[in-house]
Amino acid sequence: MLPDCYVCSSCHERFDFKFREAYYYTGAAPADKQIADADLLWVNVRPAWCMDCECVCVAEDIAPLRAFEGAYGAARAGQPVEYPAYTAYMKAPDALRELGDQLRWRMGRRHAARALCCGGLRYQWMDVAQPLLKHAECDFGFIEPRIHIGSGCGRGPGVSSPANIRLYDPEGELIGQLTWRKEDGRIWEIEPMRYPPPVADD
C-alpha cells in the first residue's frame, strides 16, 4: 500500500505523489480518443524518489517472470494470489483472466522498470528500511512515510470529474491519461500525454 505522502522528519516539509495509480494499454489498435476498459491492465507500483525529477513518485514494480508464472499456476490451483494481482475476493475465472493478462504482458516486456513521472531509470525505492533518504534542504531531516486512515466512497473516477489516471504502453512509455468514463463503465475517453523532455546537463 502506498503511503499518503512523505514528510521530512526535521523541518516537516511535505512531499506528495503527483499521481498514485496507472494502467497499461494492451489493445491491438493504437490508442485513440476512446479505449475499452477490457484493454487496460493495472500497473503494479512502488513508492520511489526520482533522482532526475527530485520528487516522490511511483515506479513500476516488475518482479521476475517466474513470479508471474507462479502466480498463474497458483490461481489455476484455486489458491489466492497477492502479486501481480490481489485475487482473494475474485471469482476464479476473473482471477485466471487477470493473471493470464499479467503473465502475457510480463513475457513481452523488455524495458527495465521506470519511474513513471519521467520514464527515467534513476530512482531509489522509498519502501525499504535502508538506505534512508536524506532531505537535501535540511541538515538533520530524513524523508519518511505518513499514512492516514480514513474512509470514502463515491461514484468512482471519471464520472463526476475527470479521473486523470496515467496511461502507458506495455513498455512503460507514457501515452495519455484516462479522463471520462462512459455510463456503462466499459469505455474511457483519453487525452494524449507524453513524458516531459529530458533536461540537458550543463
C-alpha positions as CSV (number, residue, x, y, z in Angstrom):
1,M,0.0,0.0,0.0
2,L,1.3,3.4,-0.9
3,P,1.6,6.0,2.0
4,D,-0.5,9.1,1.7
5,C,2.7,11.3,1.4
6,Y,6.2,11.6,2.7
7,V,7.4,14.2,5.3
8,C,10.8,15.5,6.4
9,S,11.4,14.3,10.0
10,S,13.0,17.6,10.9
11,C,11.5,20.5,9.0
12,H,8.2,18.7,8.2
13,E,8.2,19.7,4.5
14,R,5.6,17.5,2.8
15,F,6.3,15.5,-0.4
16,D,3.1,14.4,-2.2
17,F,2.6,12.0,-5.1
18,K,1.6,13.7,-8.3
19,F,-0.4,10.6,-9.1
20,R,-0.8,7.2,-7.4
21,E,-2.3,4.7,-10.0
22,A,-1.7,3.9,-13.6
23,Y,-2.7,1.4,-16.3
24,Y,-1.0,-0.2,-19.3
25,Y,-2.9,0.0,-22.6
26,T,-2.8,-3.5,-24.1
27,G,-5.2,-3.2,-27.0
28,A,-4.4,-4.3,-30.5
29,A,-5.3,-1.0,-32.2
30,P,-3.4,2.3,-31.4
31,A,-4.9,4.2,-28.5
32,D,-7.1,7.0,-29.9
33,K,-9.7,9.2,-28.2
34,Q,-11.6,6.3,-26.6
35,I,-10.4,2.9,-25.4
36,A,-12.2,-0.1,-23.9
37,D,-11.9,-0.9,-20.2
38,A,-11.0,-4.5,-21.2
39,D,-7.8,-3.2,-22.9
40,L,-6.4,-1.9,-19.6
41,L,-4.0,-3.7,-17.3
42,W,-3.2,-2.5,-13.8
43,V,0.3,-1.2,-13.3
44,N,1.9,-2.5,-10.1
45,V,3.8,0.4,-8.5
46,R,6.0,1.1,-5.5
47,P,6.9,4.5,-4.0
48,A,10.3,5.9,-5.2
49,W,12.4,9.0,-5.2
50,C,13.1,10.1,-8.7
51,M,16.7,11.5,-8.8
52,D,16.0,13.2,-12.2
53,C,12.8,15.0,-11.1
54,E,13.8,15.3,-7.5
55,C,10.4,14.2,-6.3
56,V,8.4,11.4,-4.7
57,C,6.8,9.3,-7.5
58,V,5.6,5.9,-8.3
59,A,7.8,3.4,-10.2
60,E,6.9,0.2,-11.9
61,D,7.1,-2.8,-9.7
62,I,8.2,-5.6,-12.1
63,A,9.1,-8.9,-10.5
64,P,11.0,-11.6,-12.4
65,L,9.0,-13.7,-14.9
66,R,8.9,-16.7,-12.5
67,A,6.8,-14.8,-10.0
68,F,4.1,-14.2,-12.7
69,E,4.3,-17.9,-13.8
70,G,4.0,-19.0,-10.1
71,A,1.0,-16.7,-9.6
72,Y,-0.8,-18.0,-12.6
73,G,-0.1,-21.6,-11.5
74,A,-1.4,-20.8,-8.0
75,A,-4.6,-19.3,-9.5
76,R,-5.2,-22.4,-11.6
77,A,-4.9,-24.5,-8.5
78,G,-7.6,-22.3,-6.8
79,Q,-5.1,-20.6,-4.4
80,P,-5.3,-16.8,-3.6
81,V,-2.5,-14.6,-5.0
82,E,-1.3,-11.2,-3.8
83,Y,1.0,-10.3,-6.7
84,P,0.7,-9.3,-9.6
85,A,-3.0,-9.0,-8.7
86,Y,-4.8,-9.5,-5.4
87,T,-7.2,-12.3,-6.1
88,A,-8.6,-13.2,-2.6
89,Y,-12.0,-11.8,-3.4
90,M,-12.1,-12.5,-7.2
91,K,-14.1,-15.3,-8.8
92,A,-11.8,-18.0,-10.2
93,P,-12.4,-17.1,-13.9
94,D,-11.8,-13.4,-13.2
95,A,-8.6,-14.2,-11.3
96,L,-7.3,-16.5,-14.1
97,R,-8.1,-13.9,-16.7
98,E,-6.3,-11.1,-14.8
99,L,-3.2,-13.2,-14.0
100,G,-3.1,-14.5,-17.6
101,D,-3.1,-11.0,-18.9
102,Q,-0.4,-10.0,-16.4
103,L,1.7,-13.1,-17.4
104,R,1.4,-12.3,-21.2
105,W,2.4,-8.7,-20.5
106,R,5.4,-9.8,-18.5
107,M,6.6,-12.3,-21.1
108,G,6.6,-9.5,-23.7
109,R,8.1,-6.8,-21.5
110,R,11.7,-5.8,-22.5
111,H,12.4,-2.4,-20.9
112,A,13.6,-2.1,-17.3
113,A,11.2,-0.7,-14.7
114,R,10.8,3.1,-15.0
115,A,10.0,5.9,-12.7
116,L,6.5,6.8,-14.1
117,C,6.9,10.6,-13.6
118,C,9.5,10.9,-16.3
119,G,10.3,7.4,-17.6
120,G,13.8,7.5,-16.1
121,L,15.8,4.8,-14.6
122,R,17.4,6.8,-11.8
123,Y,15.3,6.3,-8.8
124,Q,15.5,4.9,-5.2
125,W,12.8,2.8,-3.6
126,M,11.2,4.5,-0.6
127,D,9.5,1.5,1.0
128,V,12.7,-0.1,2.2
129,A,14.3,0.4,5.7
130,Q,17.7,1.3,4.3
131,P,19.1,3.5,3.0
132,L,17.2,6.4,4.5
133,L,16.7,9.3,2.1
134,K,18.3,12.4,3.4
135,H,16.4,15.6,2.9
136,A,18.9,17.7,0.8
137,E,17.4,21.0,2.0
138,C,17.6,20.1,5.8
139,D,20.6,19.5,8.0
140,F,19.0,16.8,10.1
141,G,15.9,15.5,8.3
142,F,15.1,12.2,6.6
143,I,12.1,11.8,4.3
144,E,9.6,9.4,6.0
145,P,6.2,8.0,5.0
146,R,2.9,9.1,6.5
147,I,-0.3,7.1,6.4
148,H,-3.7,8.5,7.4
149,I,-6.6,6.1,7.9
150,G,-9.9,7.3,6.5
151,S,-12.9,6.2,4.6
152,G,-14.6,7.4,1.5
153,C,-17.0,6.3,-1.2
154,G,-18.4,7.7,-4.3
155,R,-19.3,7.1,-7.9
156,G,-15.7,6.2,-8.9
157,P,-13.2,8.1,-11.0
158,G,-14.2,9.6,-14.3
159,V,-17.9,10.0,-13.6
160,S,-18.4,13.3,-11.7
161,S,-14.9,14.7,-12.6
162,P,-12.0,13.7,-14.9
163,A,-10.1,10.7,-13.5
164,N,-6.7,11.9,-14.9
165,I,-5.2,8.4,-14.4
166,R,-2.0,7.9,-16.3
167,L,-1.9,5.5,-19.3
168,Y,1.2,3.8,-20.5
169,D,2.1,1.4,-23.4
170,P,3.3,-2.1,-22.3
171,E,6.9,-0.9,-22.2
172,G,6.1,1.9,-19.7
173,E,6.1,4.8,-22.2
174,L,3.5,7.5,-21.3
175,I,0.8,7.8,-24.0
176,G,-2.0,9.6,-22.3
177,Q,-4.4,9.8,-19.4
178,L,-7.9,8.4,-18.8
179,T,-10.3,11.2,-18.3
180,W,-14.1,10.4,-18.5
181,R,-15.8,7.1,-18.2
182,K,-18.9,6.3,-20.2
183,E,-22.1,5.5,-18.2
184,D,-21.7,1.7,-18.7
185,G,-18.2,1.9,-17.3
186,R,-16.7,0.0,-20.3
187,I,-15.3,2.8,-22.4
188,W,-12.8,5.5,-21.3
189,E,-12.1,8.8,-23.1
190,I,-8.4,9.6,-23.1
191,E,-6.2,12.7,-23.6
192,P,-2.8,12.2,-25.3
193,M,0.2,12.8,-22.9
194,R,3.9,12.3,-23.1
195,Y,6.8,12.3,-20.7
196,P,8.5,15.7,-20.3
197,P,11.6,16.2,-22.5
198,P,14.8,15.3,-20.6
199,V,16.6,18.2,-19.1
200,A,20.0,18.8,-20.8
201,D,23.0,18.6,-18.4
202,D,25.0,21.8,-18.3
